[in-house]
Amino acid sequence: MNYKLDKQIVHNDVLRNSFIDLAIKTFDLSFKEWYRKGYWTTPIFPTPW
C-alpha cells in the first residue's frame, strides 16, 4: 500500500471535502463555512522551509 502526503488539499476539491468529512466524523467540527468565506487560503500544515 502506498501513501501520499499532500499539503495543498485546499486546492483539491476531492481531498479538501474528504478532510472536511473526516473532521466532522472525528471531532464534530466542520470547515465548510470557513472555506466558503475565504478563510482557508494556505496549507494547514506549517512547513520548515
Secondary structure, 3 states (H helix, E strand, C coil): CCCCCCCCHHHCHHHHHHHHHHHHHHHCCCCHHHHHCCCCCCCCCCCCC
